[in-house]
Amino acid sequence: MDVVTLINDALSVATLVIKFAAFGDAAIRPSAGFKAVDKLPKAFWVTVLGLAAVGHLAIAAGGLTYSWLSIVGLAGIVAALVYIFGIRPQVIQYGGRRGGGGRSSSDGPYGPW
């Protein structure tokens, strides 16, 4: 195994992890948060990010070593990065995780204990 193959495999795994992380994060955010910050609906992001991750796996399973460099792989990583750096911070400010309202169970009346 040469260095180029190792680097491509590492990049493929890294981009796959980013895609699944973005998909998982979008899935746990409340759909009202997407509406409140005037972004595309949650169903859109969950579908796009899920298809990106599954498409990456399908291409890699098909034997394409450069699965992250295919058109599906590149479009998927772009969508995941747009979600992570553009959409996610605004949705988090709306109210945190599902049903959390931005507060954790350890918060007191004036902030964290």
Backbone hydrogen bonds, N-H to C=O, Kabsch-Sander energy under -0.5 kcal/mol:
donor,donor_aa,acceptor,acceptor_aa,energy
6,L,2,D,-1.9
7,I,3,V,-2.5
8,N,4,V,-2.5
9,D,5,T,-2.6
10,A,6,L,-2.4
11,L,7,I,-2.6
12,S,8,N,-2.3
13,V,9,D,-2.4
14,A,10,A,-2.6
15,T,11,L,-2.6
16,L,12,S,-1.9
17,V,13,V,-2.4
18,I,14,A,-2.2
19,K,15,T,-2.2
20,F,16,L,-2.5
21,A,17,V,-2.5
22,A,18,I,-2.4
23,F,19,K,-2.3
24,G,20,F,-2.7
25,D,21,A,-2.4
26,A,22,A,-2.5
27,A,23,F,-2.0
28,I,24,G,-1.4
29,R,25,D,-1.0
33,G,30,P,-1.1
34,F,30,P,-0.7
35,K,31,S,-1.4
36,A,32,A,-2.6
37,V,33,G,-1.6
38,D,35,K,-1.3
39,K,34,F,-2.6
44,F,41,P,-0.6
45,W,41,P,-1.6
46,V,42,K,-2.9
47,T,43,A,-2.1
48,V,44,F,-2.8
49,L,45,W,-2.6
50,G,46,V,-2.1
51,L,47,T,-2.6
52,A,48,V,-2.2
53,A,49,L,-2.1
54,V,50,G,-2.7
55,G,51,L,-2.7
56,H,52,A,-1.9
57,L,53,A,-2.1
58,A,54,V,-2.6
59,I,55,G,-2.4
60,A,56,H,-2.4
61,A,57,L,-2.7
62,G,58,A,-1.4
63,G,60,A,-1.4
64,L,59,I,-1.6
65,T,63,G,-0.8
67,S,64,L,-0.7
67,S,65,T,-0.8
69,L,66,Y,-1.3
70,S,67,S,-0.7
74,L,70,S,-2.8
75,A,71,I,-2.3
76,G,72,V,-2.2
77,I,73,G,-2.2
78,V,74,L,-2.2
79,A,75,A,-2.3
80,A,76,G,-2.5
81,L,77,I,-2.4
82,V,78,V,-2.5
83,Y,79,A,-2.3
84,I,80,A,-2.8
85,F,81,L,-2.6
86,G,82,V,-2.0
87,I,82,V,-1.2
87,I,83,Y,-0.7
88,R,83,Y,-3.4
90,Q,87,I,-0.6
91,V,87,I,-2.2
92,I,88,R,-2.7
93,Q,89,P,-1.6
94,Y,90,Q,-1.1
95,G,91,V,-1.2
96,G,92,I,-1.8
98,R,28,I,-1.1
100,G,97,R,-2.2
101,G,95,G,-0.6
101,G,97,R,-0.7
102,G,95,G,-1.3
103,R,100,G,-1.7
107,D,104,S,-1.6
108,G,111,G,-4.0
111,G,108,G,-1.0
113,W,106,S,-1.5
